[in-house]
């Protein structure tokens, strides 16, 4: 069931997640100075809850996009499947609200909440660059890490706060690329930019 969800997510992310790519540079400002010198966020502001923050992705890898990516060749290929977009939106908003739950229930300092949220959103933004074929990375997901979603809750429904046994640098070591995308090297770059512009226009309407 979860695998089907991830496959569907890969297919429609070009519609939903791509606009986040435009936010990547903004979110990375927290971890990179204007002169591009990496900034350590471990213990930032004197918050002990940020001790070891840089150990997860690395000091110069705030959004995780510099981590190695190893594509796994499977006997049975994962193929994207068309799923009703409303279902995809439901699935993604569940993840969105779950992220809010993780941040607000397990971090008490608003400053730390802000930094952690920026790292999370910049990682999604980096995936937007993947979708546009601008990053040089494969458009896929880490099978091992994504499967851990079933371990996120305890039997009583509370958040599982145990160490899951991996670092950010491990993400991408078991990358699965769903087949069946309609990407065309000659026409898709322009079409994706048009889709991005349309989504950004829709997002801008909320301010009117």
Secondary structure, DSSP 8 states (H G I E B T S, - for coil): -HHHHHHHHHHHHHHHTGGGGGGHHHHHTTTB-TT--B---TTGGG-GGGTTTHHHH-TT-TTSTTS---B---SS--B-----HHHHHHHHHHHHHHHHHHHHHH---HHHHHHHHHHHHHHHHHHHHHHTT-SSS-S-EEHHHHGGGGGSB-TTS-B--S--S--GGGTTTTEE--B-----TTTHHHHHHHHHHHHHHHHHGGG-
